[in-house]
Amino acid sequence: MKPSVQKNYFPIFNVSKKAERNPQSSLVNTLNPVLEIVVKEINTEMEIEMSKDGDLNTKKADKRIEESKEANQNPQKKHNYSKDEEANQNIKDALSAYNSRNTIILLPNGKKKTVRNIADYYNVPKSTLNDRTKGYYSADNPPSLGRKPLFSSQEISDLVNHLLRMAQIGYGYTSIQLANLVRYLAENCKDKQNFKASRSFLANLFHKFPELTLRKASSYEYIRSKSLTIEIILQFFDVLEAAYGLVKDFTKKEIDPKDIWSLDEVGFKLNDSKNLFIVSKKGIKNVHAIKSSNSNHVSVIFCTNALGFTLPPYFLVKGKPKEDFLLNCKKSGFQSSVVFGTKNAFINFAAFNDFSKFFVEKAKFNDKTASVLILDGHNAHTLNLDALEFLNKNKVFSVCIPAHTSQAFNIGDRTVFGCLKKYWRQACHSYIQGKRRDLLLEDFPLIFKEAWPKSLNQFGIIKGNFFFGKLFNSYYSFCFSRNLSFK
């Protein structure tokens, strides 16, 4: 600071020179105003010590100043008695003593049982005990801090049950719909106009009820939700039991789990459009991942039994299979697989006829065994009389699941195809990343060999079959409890 400016630095006291250097003045200026009184008391003690001993004990004074400074910077939080179990127990004991004042007149210390004496004896605030005795608050439910909530605990519980129920039947709420629902309830049921369910409100609701969470919902067609009824399911189980009976009549014993087979088709696109999560710089606007521009696809017939044993994949390609495709199948370890060409790479009558021969060759262990093959309702399965007759001659009894219920009864849809598609997309990305070129149809076996073994988790397949049997038992017990007929 310039000397000319320092002349008017203390205009109130009319001081034209710098203030004398006091060893404690700079300390007072650097501390918070709350500590000024503490520093003055320390200075007073220092002066007293100087007058007595003539020696200034600065170390002791500096220590007290530092302790006071830390206490001011880190103040203790206000004690919340609503969460203190010891304090709540003292309040309950004090209230019990007050209620028994007619039978036991005196306290253990010999004083009369008044509100003040009881509060002093049990170390609780008098106003707190007075509120409890007058019934303003109950002893078991202490008052909460802050303003009163708009909805009661029972109303919040009913709202949570409604949200869980709607999510269970497929009509769940999004976060925006939940906010609008809360605002509607506040305006129409609580007369609270212009109420806004903020993010903190939803965050507190999710924190208070840990069973609530935001999940990415899978699409579920309306017709599928209406097809999975008790009557349709029981009818299917009756047909399935009849097929098990045919196997028992032929083998003279109960059906073996290895003789229960499930079949389904799944398609793979070379340019799968679902995006992957890529490691990139934080904050960047667009992150790209190169994918194939080839729109060809290949269908794979997946067939497994109840023990988790899976047949080699049966490939369906568009047009006549090329030699490079067949050669890559052998390189990839699919020597036992069959490549069949169709018009659009989907299953048809000719493809299912050929697969029937493939199934009898790979799944029939001997001529003395019989099997059950569970199919979906595709026309190539249910209306193909040649294939069905061929299967029946070889003691393979076909059972068709109800329409639009494959998500519940097909093992592939339940436990295999989800992870298989995931590993397929990762394998495609890795292949393009390594080859630095577009994908060709002949590259399919080389890519598919990376995804196929990873998805064939025997435990997962058995778990899906276990759910199938559990669903069977649960629906039958449901009908037994309501005296419903099965036929």
C-alpha positions in Angstrom: 0.0 0.0 0.0 1.3 3.5 -0.9 2.4 5.8 2.0 -0.1 8.5 0.9 -2.9 6.1 1.3 -1.8 4.9 4.7 -2.3 8.4 6.3 -6.1 7.9 6.1 -5.9 4.2 7.0 -7.4 4.7 10.5 -9.7 7.8 9.9 -11.7 7.1 13.0 -8.8 7.3 15.4 -7.0 9.9 13.3 -3.8 7.8 13.1 -1.3 8.8 10.4 1.3 6.1 11.0 1.2 2.3 10.9 -0.2 0.5 13.8 2.4 -1.0 16.2 3.2 -4.6 15.6 1.4 -6.6 18.2 2.2 -10.3 18.2 -1.4 -11.2 18.6 -3.0 -8.6 16.3 -2.3 -10.5 13.1 -3.7 -13.6 14.7 -6.9 -11.9 15.6 -7.3 -10.6 12.1 -6.8 -14.1 10.5 -9.2 -15.9 12.8 -13.0 -15.9 12.5 -14.8 -13.3 14.5 -16.2 -16.0 16.8 -12.7 -16.6 18.2 -12.0 -13.0 19.2 -13.4 -13.5 22.7 -11.3 -16.6 23.1 -8.1 -14.8 22.0 -8.8 -11.9 24.4 -9.2 -14.3 27.3 -5.9 -16.0 26.4 -4.2 -12.6 26.1 -5.5 -11.7 29.6 -4.1 -14.9 31.0 -0.8 -14.3 29.3 -0.7 -10.8 30.9 -1.4 -12.3 34.3 1.3 -14.9 33.9 3.7 -12.2 32.8 2.9 -10.2 35.9 3.5 -13.2 38.2 6.4 -15.0 36.7 7.7 -12.5 34.2 7.9 -15.2 31.6 5.4 -15.6 28.7 4.4 -19.2 28.1 3.6 -18.9 24.4 3.5 -22.6 23.6 0.6 -23.2 26.0 -1.3 -20.2 24.6 -0.7 -21.2 20.9 -2.0 -24.7 21.7 -5.2 -23.4 23.1 -5.7 -21.1 20.1 -5.2 -24.0 17.7 -7.7 -26.2 19.6 -10.3 -23.4 19.5 -9.6 -22.8 15.8 -10.2 -26.5 15.0 -13.3 -26.6 17.0 -14.7 -23.6 15.1 -13.8 -25.0 11.7 -15.2 -28.5 12.5 -18.3 -27.8 14.6 -20.2 -30.7 16.0 -23.4 -31.5 14.3 -26.6 -30.9 16.2 -27.6 -34.0 18.1 -30.6 -35.8 16.6 -32.5 -37.3 19.5 -34.9 -39.0 17.2 -32.2 -41.5 16.3 -30.6 -41.8 19.7 -31.7 -45.1 21.3 -30.4 -44.1 24.8 -32.2 -40.8 24.8 -35.4 -42.5 23.6 -35.1 -45.1 26.3 -34.7 -42.3 28.9 -37.8 -40.6 27.6 -39.8 -43.9 27.8 -38.5 -44.5 31.4 -39.5 -40.9 32.4 -42.9 -41.3 30.8 -43.4 -44.6 32.6 -42.5 -43.0 35.9 -44.9 -40.2 35.3 -47.7 -42.6 34.6 -47.1 -44.5 37.8 -47.0 -41.4 40.0 -50.3 -42.4 41.6 -49.0 -45.7 42.9 -45.4 -44.7 43.5 -45.3 -41.1 44.7 -41.6 -40.5 45.2 -38.7 -40.9 42.9 -35.6 -43.0 44.0 -33.9 -39.8 45.0 -36.7 -39.0 47.4 -38.3 -36.2 45.4 -41.9 -35.9 44.4 -42.9 -37.1 40.9 -43.5 -33.9 39.1 -42.7 -33.3 35.5 -39.7 -31.2 36.3 -38.3 -33.6 38.9 -38.8 -36.6 36.6 -37.1 -34.8 33.7 -34.1 -33.8 35.9 -33.8 -37.4 37.3 -33.9 -39.1 33.9 -31.9 -36.4 32.1 -34.5 -35.5 29.5 -35.8 -32.0 28.5 -38.8 -30.9 30.4 -40.6 -29.8 27.3 -40.0 -33.2 25.6 -41.5 -35.0 28.6 -44.4 -32.5 28.8 -45.3 -33.1 25.1 -45.3 -36.9 25.7 -47.5 -36.6 28.8 -50.0 -34.4 26.9 -50.2 -36.9 24.0 -48.7 -34.6 21.4 -46.3 -37.3 20.4 -46.1 -41.0 21.2 -43.1 -42.6 23.0 -42.6 -45.2 20.3 -42.8 -42.7 17.4 -40.6 -39.6 18.1 -41.3 -36.5 16.0 -39.3 -36.1 12.9 -37.2 -33.1 12.2 -38.2 -30.6 9.5 -41.6 -29.9 8.0 -44.3 -32.4 8.0 -44.5 -34.7 4.9 -47.2 -34.3 2.4 -48.1 -38.0 2.2 -48.4 -40.3 5.2 -46.3 -43.4 5.6 -49.4 -45.6 4.7 -50.0 -43.6 1.5 -46.4 -43.9 0.5 -46.6 -47.7 1.1 -49.7 -47.9 -1.0 -48.0 -46.0 -3.8 -45.0 -48.3 -3.7 -47.2 -51.4 -3.8 -49.1 -49.9 -6.8 -45.8 -49.3 -8.7 -44.6 -52.9 -8.0 -47.9 -54.4 -9.1 -48.1 -52.4 -12.3 -44.5 -53.4 -13.2 -45.3 -57.0 -12.6 -48.2 -57.1 -15.1 -46.3 -55.1 -17.7 -47.7 -51.6 -17.3 -44.9 -50.1 -15.2 -44.2 -46.4 -14.7 -41.3 -44.4 -16.1 -39.6 -41.8 -13.9 -41.5 -39.0 -15.7 -44.8 -40.8 -15.3 -44.1 -41.4 -11.6 -43.4 -37.7 -11.1 -46.7 -36.8 -12.9 -48.6 -39.3 -10.8 -47.2 -37.8 -7.6 -48.1 -34.3 -8.7 -51.7 -35.5 -9.6 -52.1 -37.1 -6.2 -50.8 -33.9 -4.5 -53.1 -31.6 -6.4 -56.3 -33.7 -6.3 -56.0 -35.5 -2.9 -54.0 -33.1 -0.8 -55.1 -29.7 -2.4 -51.5 -28.9 -2.9 -51.4 -26.8 -6.1 -48.3 -26.5 -8.3 -46.6 -29.4 -6.5 -43.5 -30.6 -8.3 -42.0 -34.0 -7.7 -38.3 -33.2 -8.0 -35.4 -35.5 -8.5 -34.7 -35.3 -4.7 -38.2 -36.5 -4.0 -37.8 -39.6 -6.3 -34.3 -40.2 -4.9 -35.5 -40.2 -1.3 -38.4 -42.5 -2.3 -35.9 -45.0 -3.9 -33.6 -44.6 -0.8 -36.4 -45.3 1.7 -37.7 -48.3 -0.3 -34.7 -50.3 -1.6 -36.9 -52.7 -3.5 -37.6 -49.9 -6.0 -35.2 -49.4 -8.9 -35.1 -48.3 -12.5 -34.8 -51.3 -14.9 -34.5 -51.4 -18.6 -37.7 -53.1 -19.7 -37.7 -55.7 -22.5 -40.5 -55.4 -25.1 -43.4 -57.6 -24.5 -46.1 -57.8 -27.2 -49.7 -57.2 -26.1 -50.9 -60.4 -27.8 -48.3 -62.4 -25.9 -49.6 -61.0 -22.6 -53.1 -62.2 -23.5 -52.0 -65.6 -24.7 -50.4 -66.8 -21.5 -53.6 -67.7 -19.6 -54.2 -70.5 -17.2 -56.6 -72.4 -19.5 -54.1 -72.4 -22.4 -51.2 -73.4 -20.3 -53.1 -76.3 -18.7 -54.2 -77.5 -22.1 -50.6 -77.5 -23.2 -49.5 -79.5 -20.1 -52.2 -82.1 -20.8 -50.9 -82.6 -24.3 -47.3 -82.8 -22.9 -48.4 -85.4 -20.4 -50.0 -87.4 -23.1 -46.8 -87.4 -25.1 -44.9 -88.6 -22.0 -47.5 -91.4 -21.7 -46.7 -92.5 -25.2 -43.0 -92.7 -24.4 -43.8 -94.7 -21.2 -46.0 -97.1 -23.2 -43.1 -97.7 -25.7 -40.2 -98.0 -23.3 -42.2 -99.5 -20.3 -40.6 -96.9 -18.0 -40.8 -93.2 -17.1 -39.3 -90.8 -19.6 -35.7 -89.9 -19.2 -34.8 -86.2 -19.2 -32.2 -86.8 -22.0 -35.2 -87.7 -24.2 -37.0 -84.4 -23.8 -35.9 -82.0 -26.6 -36.7 -78.4 -27.3 -36.2 -76.7 -30.8 -36.2 -73.1 -31.9 -34.6 -70.9 -34.6 -32.6 -67.7 -34.1 -31.3 -65.3 -36.7 -28.0 -63.4 -36.8 -27.3 -60.3 -38.9 -23.9 -59.4 -40.0 -24.7 -55.7 -39.4 -26.3 -56.0 -36.0 -27.5 -52.5 -35.2 -27.4 -52.7 -31.4 -24.6 -50.5 -30.2 -21.8 -51.5 -27.9 -20.2 -49.7 -24.9 -16.9 -48.3 -26.1 -14.1 -46.9 -23.9 -13.6 -43.3 -24.9 -12.7 -39.9 -23.6 -15.1 -38.5 -21.1 -17.2 -35.6 -22.3 -16.8 -36.4 -26.1 -20.1 -35.8 -28.0 -20.1 -38.7 -30.5 -18.5 -42.2 -30.1 -18.5 -44.4 -33.2 -17.9 -48.1 -33.7 -17.4 -49.4 -37.2 -19.9 -52.1 -38.2 -20.5 -54.1 -41.3 -22.6 -52.8 -44.2 -23.5 -56.3 -45.3 -27.2 -56.9 -44.6 -27.1 -60.7 -45.0 -28.2 -62.9 -42.2 -28.0 -66.6 -41.2 -30.5 -68.6 -39.2 -29.4 -71.2 -36.8 -31.6 -74.1 -35.5 -30.9 -74.6 -31.8 -31.9 -78.0 -30.3 -31.2 -79.0 -26.7 -32.5 -81.6 -24.2 -33.4 -81.3 -20.5 -29.9 -82.3 -19.4 -28.3 -79.4 -21.2 -26.9 -81.5 -24.1 -27.0 -79.5 -27.4 -26.9 -80.7 -30.9 -24.5 -79.2 -33.4 -25.9 -76.0 -34.9 -27.9 -76.3 -38.1 -27.3 -73.4 -40.4 -29.8 -71.9 -42.9 -28.3 -69.5 -45.5 -29.8 -67.6 -48.4 -29.4 -69.4 -51.7 -27.0 -72.3 -52.4 -24.2 -72.6 -49.8 -20.8 -71.5 -51.1 -17.7 -73.6 -50.9 -15.9 -70.9 -48.8 -18.7 -71.0 -46.3 -18.5 -74.8 -46.0 -14.7 -74.7 -45.7 -14.9 -72.2 -42.9 -17.4 -74.4 -41.1 -14.8 -77.2 -41.0 -12.1 -74.7 -39.9 -14.3 -73.5 -37.1 -15.0 -76.9 -35.7 -18.6 -77.4 -37.1 -17.8 -80.6 -39.0 -21.0 -82.2 -37.7 -23.2 -79.3 -38.6 -25.3 -79.0 -41.7 -25.6 -76.0 -44.0 -28.9 -75.8 -45.9 -29.8 -73.2 -48.4 -33.3 -71.6 -48.6 -34.9 -68.7 -50.5 -34.5 -66.2 -47.6 -32.4 -68.0 -45.0 -35.6 -68.8 -42.9 -36.9 -72.3 -42.2 -39.4 -73.8 -44.7 -40.9 -77.3 -45.3 -37.8 -78.6 -47.1 -35.4 -77.4 -44.4 -37.5 -79.0 -41.6 -37.7 -82.2 -43.5 -33.9 -82.3 -43.8 -33.5 -81.3 -40.1 -35.8 -84.1 -39.0 -33.3 -86.6 -40.6 -30.5 -84.7 -38.9 -32.2 -84.9 -35.5 -33.0 -88.6 -35.7 -29.3 -89.2 -36.6 -27.8 -87.1 -33.8 -30.4 -87.4 -31.0 -31.7 -91.0 -31.3 -29.3 -93.1 -29.2 -30.8 -96.5 -30.1 -34.0 -98.1 -31.6 -35.4 -98.9 -28.1 -35.7 -95.3 -27.0 -38.4 -92.7 -27.6 -38.2 -88.9 -27.4 -40.4 -85.9 -27.2 -39.7 -82.9 -29.3 -41.2 -79.5 -28.3 -41.7 -77.2 -31.2 -43.2 -73.7 -31.8 -46.3 -73.1 -33.9 -44.5 -72.3 -37.2 -46.2 -73.7 -40.3 -43.1 -75.5 -41.3 -43.4 -77.5 -38.1 -47.1 -78.0 -37.5 -48.3 -78.4 -41.1 -45.4 -80.4 -42.5 -47.0 -83.9 -42.5 -44.0 -85.6 -44.2 -41.6 -84.5 -41.4 -44.1 -85.3 -38.6 -44.7 -88.7 -40.0 -41.0 -89.4 -40.3 -40.5 -88.4 -36.7 -43.4 -90.6 -35.5 -42.0 -93.6 -37.3 -38.7 -93.1 -35.4 -40.6 -92.7 -32.1 -40.1 -89.0 -31.8 -43.4 -87.5 -30.6 -43.8 -83.8 -31.4 -45.6 -81.3 -29.1 -46.4 -77.8 -30.2 -46.4 -75.0 -27.6 -49.3 -72.6 -27.6 -49.2 -69.6 -29.9 -47.3 -66.5 -28.7 -46.0 -68.3 -25.5 -42.4 -69.2 -26.6 -41.0 -66.6 -24.1 -42.3 -68.9 -21.3 -41.9 -72.4 -22.7 -39.0 -72.3 -25.1 -35.6 -72.9 -23.4 -33.7 -71.0 -26.1 -35.7 -67.9 -25.6 -35.4 -68.1 -21.8 -31.7 -68.9 -21.2 -29.6 -69.1 -24.4 -30.4 -66.6 -27.1 -29.9 -63.5 -25.0 -26.3 -64.2 -24.2 -25.7 -65.7 -27.6 -26.7 -62.5 -29.3 -24.5 -60.5 -26.9 -21.4 -62.6 -27.6 -22.2 -62.5 -31.3 -22.1 -58.6 -31.4 -18.8 -58.6 -29.5 -17.3 -61.2 -31.8 -18.4 -59.2 -34.9 -16.8 -56.0 -33.5 -13.5 -57.9 -32.7 -13.4 -59.5 -36.1 -13.8 -56.1 -37.9 -11.3 -54.5 -35.6 -8.7 -57.2 -36.4 -9.4 -57.6 -40.2 -10.1 -53.9 -40.9 -12.5 -54.8 -43.7 -16.2 -55.4 -44.3 -17.8 -58.7 -43.3 -18.7 -61.3 -45.8 -21.2 -64.1 -45.6 -18.3 -66.6 -45.7 -16.9 -65.1 -42.4 -20.0 -66.2 -40.4 -18.6 -69.5 -39.2 -15.3 -67.9 -38.1 -17.2 -65.3 -36.0 -19.9 -67.7 -34.8 -17.4 -70.1 -33.3 -16.4 -67.4 -30.8 -19.9 -66.9 -29.5 -21.4 -70.4 -29.7 -19.4 -72.2 -26.9 -19.7 -69.2 -24.5 -23.5 -69.2 -24.5 -23.9 -73.0 -24.0 -24.0 -72.9 -20.3 -25.3 -76.3 -19.2 -26.3 -74.9 -15.8 -28.4 -72.1 -17.5 -30.1 -74.6 -19.8 -31.0 -76.9 -16.9 -32.2 -73.9 -14.9 -34.6 -73.0 -17.8 -35.9 -76.5 -17.8 -36.3 -76.4 -14.0 -38.4 -73.2 -14.4 -40.5 -75.1 -17.0 -41.2 -77.9 -14.5 -41.8 -75.4 -11.7 -44.3 -73.5 -13.8 -46.0 -76.8 -14.5 -46.3 -77.7 -10.8 -47.4 -74.2 -9.8 -50.3 -74.0 -12.3 -51.6 -77.4 -11.4 -51.5 -76.6 -7.6 -53.3 -73.3 -8.5 -56.1 -75.2 -10.1 -56.2 -77.8 -7.3 -56.7 -75.1 -4.8 -59.7 -73.7 -6.8 -61.2 -77.0 -7.7 -60.8 -76.5 -11.4 -60.9 -79.3 -13.9 -58.0 -80.1 -16.1 -59.7 -81.7 -19.1 
